[in-house]
Amino acid sequence: MTTALQAQRAAHQRWMYHTREPGVSDALFEAQIKLLGEDWSREQEKYQAAVAAYTAAKVYVRDRFRKEVLYHEEPADIEVTWDAKWTKKERAEVQEGIEAWRLIVGRQRMDGEQVHVDKLANGKRAHYWNDIVHLAADDLRNGEVVVHEFGHWVEQRNDNTAALIQAEYDRRTAGWPLVPMGGNYRTDEKTREDKWAERYMGVAYPQARAHEVFSMGIQMIWAMPDRFLAKDEESWRITWDVLHTGPHVLERGE
């Protein structure tokens, strides 16, 4: 039995002692605890095995979705320059995320562009601005952050995408007031609620061509496509339109 299951079983037994019915003899009660404890442990182990099998199945389906549906045959053709502070190991980890992003976006949407990858101090938040993707080595999250920030680059460099995302944002947020994000976000970070898959998708920026709709969309359609579709089909559709059914001829933003 795993340590976690042992702790759960102990908590279960404490609950049984707390809810013991009056008049039950010690011997009978101890026998009940042993029997129910063993049954509970077996059921918990079955549950943990089912969760593991379900998770493996989800990963398998997600990976097939990526390879057979989401990824383009021709990856985006880009030139990446690197901050000298990146170690060889860190660069390789970032590169994995970039390779996934290249397959998601495809050459028809990004061809011949150049981007610089800056290294932030650990603990700093990743962000994108003016053809520079800023990342911290301690917050790459298996490529998700890389895919997300490079998603901002697509919006910034593609006039068609920028116009489509702006129109979608305006439509979805019409009538919604700005409210603080709260939590660990800055006090000046505010969102328009709507029914986004994540509240962060409604964040409003003063800069033109700056939204979280597509960057969050491309991150989620790659990392958790089933959850994304279930929670926010509208954002799924706009993300898919940009990646697969939108205009193929790019109009570059300067």
PyMOL commands that set and color helices and strands:
alter all, ss='L'
color gray80, all
select helices_A, chain A and resi 3-18+26-70+88-105+141-157+159-173+199-202+213-223+225-231+233-245
alter helices_A, ss='H'
color red, helices_A
select strands_A, chain A and resi 77-82+111-120+127-129+132-136+178-180+190-192
alter strands_A, ss='S'
color yellow, strands_A
deselect
rebuild
show_as cartoon
